[in-house]
Amino acid sequence: MGEVGVRGAAAGLWRTALRRLLAERSAVGALGVRAAVVGRWLAAPLYASRLAHTDPFRSNVSGEITLDGRTVAVLQDATDGLGLGQTPIGPTGHPEAYLLGADSQGRDVAARLLYGGRASLFIASVATLICIVAGAALGIVAGYFGGLVDAVLSRLLDVLWAFPVYLLAISLSIVTIGHGLVIGPFTLASDNLLLPALIIGLIYVPYIARPVRAQALALRRSEFVLAAIGCGVPTPRILRLDILPNVSTTLIVFVPLMMALNMLTESALSFLSIGVQAPDASWGTIIQDGLALLYTRPAVALAPGLAIVVTVLALNVLGDALRDALDPRTLLRAAPAAPEAAAASVVPPAAAASADAAPG
């Protein structure tokens, strides 16, 4: 079977996986929730400037708003005129005037919630990209080459794996929070969102590298890879066309799961004041701001907490649906029973491409 036929059969399997994914109501619901949350995050500047008319990063302790035709202070006297304490205005139900109330500095919680979601999304996405790329590279190299290379990389991953995740993340954050991170000519300031993304991405590399290494180790001993090696196919081409495509489904499944895990880790670090730094906001910092107001204005802390729960739950449901949709055994049962499709399921398309391109 030629390369075109193999690639067509492989495309058919991917279409089958997509149909299976879209047939799952939970997956469609998770995608809808994810799209709605991302849409609201992207609309944060529009909401703050056009609808709420507020700056979510500037204190407004002496501000006033007009609510139902009367002027109301953003920070209200909590002691009936005694002047012994102030309580932020609670949720008003009006999108244009402190929809979820204010925090202890008079800032709009709803606007900060949207901006905090943008920061959390950015950090989780970059950390996931770092984790997937670094983990896939280390796992493929260790599993394919074996020997001394595998021994060295595996021991490094074991050392990183041995540290408690949050303890390692906290330690790295504390070290870099004062002066940032300097790597040769490159410098990351302590308030740069790339810094917590880099830390979170690095600590979770073993989570990706170890299963990818196991897959690469099995693929290295498979018949189609041995045939490609015997035909003289260059190693970079084998890694790119034979090994990487066959571990790609595992990496795809890991993307939403790692994003959920990275978002939780970022929120925890920011809650401890060693993640996102002022004046930026994240869901973890907003929860920290609302901790002292938990009994008087619980919406300040509950709103970002609920946002974390919904987002992480949607990502986990999506990850489970992707795992089921990309299960090779299920795909083979759902794929057409044509001879070409059956042959493509046995010999990966990348292997046939390598064999066709190999010297005679």
C-alpha positions in Angstrom: 0.0 0.0 0.0 1.4 3.4 -1.0 2.0 6.3 1.3 -1.1 8.2 0.0 -3.3 5.2 1.0 -1.8 4.9 4.4 -2.2 8.6 5.1 -5.8 8.5 4.0 -6.5 5.5 6.3 -4.8 7.3 9.1 -6.9 10.4 8.4 -10.0 8.2 8.6 -9.0 7.0 12.0 -8.6 10.6 13.2 -12.0 11.5 11.8 -13.5 8.5 13.6 -11.9 9.7 16.9 -13.4 13.2 16.3 -16.8 11.7 15.7 -16.6 9.7 18.8 -15.5 12.8 20.8 -18.4 14.9 19.5 -20.8 12.0 20.2 -20.0 12.3 23.9 -22.4 14.8 25.5 -20.1 15.3 28.4 -17.2 16.2 26.1 -19.4 18.6 24.1 -20.6 20.2 27.4 -17.0 20.5 28.6 -16.0 22.1 25.3 -18.9 24.5 25.6 -18.0 25.4 29.2 -14.4 25.9 28.2 -15.3 28.1 25.2 -17.7 30.2 27.4 -15.0 30.7 30.1 -12.3 31.6 27.6 -14.7 34.0 25.8 -15.3 35.8 29.1 -11.6 36.0 29.9 -10.9 37.6 26.5 -13.7 40.1 27.1 -12.2 41.3 30.4 -10.9 44.7 29.0 -14.2 45.3 27.3 -16.1 44.6 30.5 -13.9 46.8 32.7 -13.7 49.8 30.4 -17.0 49.8 28.6 -19.5 48.3 31.1 -18.1 48.5 34.6 -16.1 51.7 34.0 -13.5 50.7 36.5 -9.8 49.9 36.8 -9.6 46.5 38.6 -5.9 47.1 39.5 -6.3 50.5 41.3 -7.5 51.1 44.8 -10.8 52.9 45.2 -11.2 53.2 49.0 -12.9 56.6 48.9 -15.0 55.9 45.7 -18.8 56.2 45.4 -21.2 54.7 42.9 -24.8 55.5 41.9 -27.1 52.6 42.7 -30.8 52.7 42.1 -30.7 56.5 42.0 -28.8 57.0 45.2 -25.1 57.4 46.0 -23.4 54.6 47.8 -19.9 54.4 49.1 -17.7 51.6 47.8 -16.3 51.0 51.3 -19.2 51.3 53.9 -19.0 51.9 57.6 -19.4 48.6 59.4 -20.0 50.0 62.9 -23.1 52.3 62.4 -21.1 55.6 62.3 -18.5 54.7 64.9 -15.8 54.7 62.3 -14.2 51.6 63.7 -14.1 49.6 60.5 -15.3 49.4 56.9 -16.9 46.7 54.8 -16.8 46.7 51.0 -20.0 46.9 49.1 -21.6 43.5 48.5 -22.8 42.1 45.2 -25.2 44.6 43.5 -26.5 42.4 40.7 -25.8 45.2 38.3 -23.0 44.5 35.7 -22.2 48.2 35.4 -21.7 48.7 39.2 -19.8 46.1 41.2 -21.7 43.0 40.1 -19.9 40.8 42.6 -19.1 43.5 45.1 -15.7 45.0 46.0 -12.7 43.8 47.9 -11.0 45.5 50.9 -9.3 48.0 48.6 -12.5 49.0 46.7 -11.7 47.1 43.5 -14.4 45.5 41.4 -14.3 41.8 42.1 -16.1 40.9 38.8 -13.5 42.7 36.7 -10.6 41.3 38.7 -12.1 37.8 38.3 -12.1 38.1 34.5 -8.5 39.5 34.5 -7.4 36.8 36.9 -8.8 34.2 34.6 -6.7 35.6 31.8 -3.6 35.3 33.9 -4.4 31.8 35.0 -5.2 30.7 31.4 -1.9 32.2 30.2 0.2 30.6 32.9 -1.5 27.2 32.6 -1.2 27.2 28.8 2.5 28.2 28.7 3.3 25.7 31.5 1.5 23.0 29.7 3.4 23.7 26.5 6.7 23.6 28.3 5.7 20.4 30.1 4.5 18.7 26.9 7.4 19.7 24.7 10.2 19.0 27.3 8.5 15.8 28.5 8.0 14.4 25.0 11.6 15.3 24.0 13.2 13.7 27.0 10.9 10.7 27.0 11.4 9.9 23.3 15.2 10.3 23.4 15.5 8.2 26.6 13.2 5.4 25.3 14.6 5.3 21.7 18.3 5.5 22.4 18.4 3.5 25.6 21.7 2.5 27.3 23.6 5.3 28.9 21.4 8.0 27.5 18.3 6.4 29.0 20.1 5.8 32.4 21.2 9.4 32.7 17.9 10.9 31.7 15.8 8.5 33.8 17.9 9.2 36.9 17.4 12.9 36.4 13.7 12.4 36.0 13.6 10.2 39.1 15.4 12.9 41.2 12.8 15.5 40.0 10.0 13.0 40.6 11.2 12.4 44.2 10.5 16.0 45.3 7.0 16.8 46.6 5.5 18.8 43.8 4.3 21.8 45.8 7.4 21.9 48.0 9.6 22.1 44.9 7.4 24.7 43.3 7.4 26.8 46.5 11.1 26.5 46.8 11.8 27.6 43.3 9.3 30.5 43.6 10.8 31.8 46.8 14.3 31.7 45.2 13.2 33.6 42.1 10.6 36.0 43.6 13.1 38.5 44.9 15.4 39.0 41.9 13.7 37.1 39.1 15.5 34.6 37.0 18.6 35.3 35.0 19.7 32.7 32.4 22.6 34.1 30.4 21.4 37.1 28.4 17.8 36.4 29.3 16.1 37.9 32.4 12.7 37.2 33.7 11.5 39.8 36.3 9.7 38.5 39.4 6.4 40.1 38.1 6.6 38.4 34.7 3.9 35.8 34.2 6.4 33.6 32.3 8.3 33.0 35.5 5.6 31.0 37.4 4.7 29.3 34.0 8.3 28.2 33.6 8.5 26.9 37.2 5.2 25.0 37.0 6.0 23.6 33.6 9.4 22.2 34.7 8.2 20.5 37.9 5.6 18.5 35.9 8.0 17.3 33.2 8.3 13.8 34.7 4.6 13.4 34.5 4.9 13.5 30.7 8.4 12.1 30.2 7.9 8.8 32.1 4.8 7.4 30.1 6.3 8.7 26.8 9.6 7.0 27.6 7.7 3.7 28.2 5.9 4.1 24.8 9.1 5.0 23.0 10.9 2.0 24.5 8.2 -0.3 23.2 8.1 1.3 19.8 11.9 1.0 19.5 11.5 -2.8 19.6 8.5 -2.9 17.2 8.9 -4.4 13.7 8.2 -1.3 11.7 10.9 0.7 13.5 13.4 -2.1 13.2 12.5 -2.4 9.5 13.1 1.4 9.1 16.5 1.1 10.8 17.4 -1.8 8.6 16.5 0.1 5.5 18.9 2.9 6.5 16.3 5.5 7.4 18.1 8.4 9.3 17.4 8.5 13.0 15.9 12.0 13.0 13.4 10.9 10.4 12.5 7.8 12.4 11.9 9.9 15.5 9.8 12.4 13.6 7.8 10.1 11.4 7.6 6.8 13.4 8.0 7.6 17.1 6.4 11.0 17.6 3.1 10.3 15.7 2.6 7.1 17.7 2.9 9.0 21.1 0.9 12.0 19.9 -2.4 10.6 21.1 -0.9 10.3 24.6 0.3 13.9 24.5 -3.1 15.1 23.2 -4.9 13.4 26.1 -2.4 14.9 28.6 -3.0 18.5 27.4 -6.3 19.3 29.1 -5.3 17.2 32.2 -2.1 19.1 32.6 -3.8 22.4 32.0 -6.1 21.6 34.9 -3.3 20.5 37.1 -1.2 23.6 36.2 -4.1 25.9 36.9 -4.5 24.4 40.4 -0.8 24.7 41.1 -0.7 28.3 39.9 -3.7 29.2 42.1 -2.0 27.6 45.1 1.2 29.5 44.5 -0.6 32.8 44.0 -2.6 32.2 47.1 0.7 31.9 49.0 1.9 35.2 47.4 4.7 33.4 45.5 3.0 33.1 42.2 1.4 36.1 40.3 2.7 39.3 41.7 0.9 42.7 42.1 -0.5 44.6 40.2 -1.5 41.5 38.2 -4.3 39.4 39.5 -5.1 35.7 39.4 -7.7 33.5 40.9 -5.4 32.5 43.7 -4.6 36.2 44.6 -8.3 37.1 44.6 -9.1 34.2 47.0 -6.3 35.5 49.3 -7.8 39.0 49.1 -11.2 37.6 50.1 -9.9 35.5 53.0 -10.3 38.3 55.5 -13.8 39.0 54.1 -15.1 35.4 54.2 -17.7 36.1 56.8 -18.9 39.5 55.7 -18.4 39.4 51.9 -18.0 35.7 51.0 -18.4 36.4 47.2 -14.9 37.8 47.0 -13.4 34.4 47.8 -16.2 32.1 46.6 -16.4 33.6 43.0 -12.8 32.7 42.0 -13.1 29.4 43.9 -16.2 28.4 41.9 -14.5 29.5 38.7 -11.5 27.2 39.5 -13.9 24.3 40.2 -15.9 24.7 37.0 -12.8 25.2 34.8 -10.8 22.3 36.2 -13.9 20.0 36.1 -14.5 20.8 32.5 -10.8 20.2 31.6 -10.8 16.8 33.4 -14.0 15.7 31.7 -12.6 16.8 28.4 -9.4 14.8 29.1 -11.3 11.7 30.0 -13.4 12.0 26.8 -10.2 12.4 24.7 -8.7 9.3 26.3 -11.8 7.3 25.4 -12.0 8.7 21.9 -8.4 8.1 21.1 -8.3 4.6 22.5 -6.7 2.5 19.7 -8.8 -0.6 20.4 -12.0 1.4 20.2 -10.8 3.2 17.1 -10.1 -0.1 15.3 -13.5 -1.5 16.2 -15.2 1.7 14.9 -13.1 2.1 11.8 -14.2 0.8 8.4 -13.3 -2.8 7.8 -11.6 -2.1 4.5 -8.3 -4.0 3.9 -6.3 -0.7 3.6 -7.7 0.6 6.9 -6.9 -2.7 8.6 -3.4 -2.6 7.3 -3.0 1.0 8.3 -4.0 0.0 11.9 -1.1 -2.5 12.0 1.6 -0.5 10.3 1.6 3.2 11.4 1.5 5.7 8.5 4.8 7.2 9.5 6.5 3.8 9.3 5.2 3.3 5.7 6.4 6.8 4.8 9.8 6.1 6.2 10.0 2.8 4.4 8.9 4.3 1.1 11.5 7.1 1.5 14.4 4.7 2.5 17.2 4.0 0.0 16.9 0.8 -1.9 
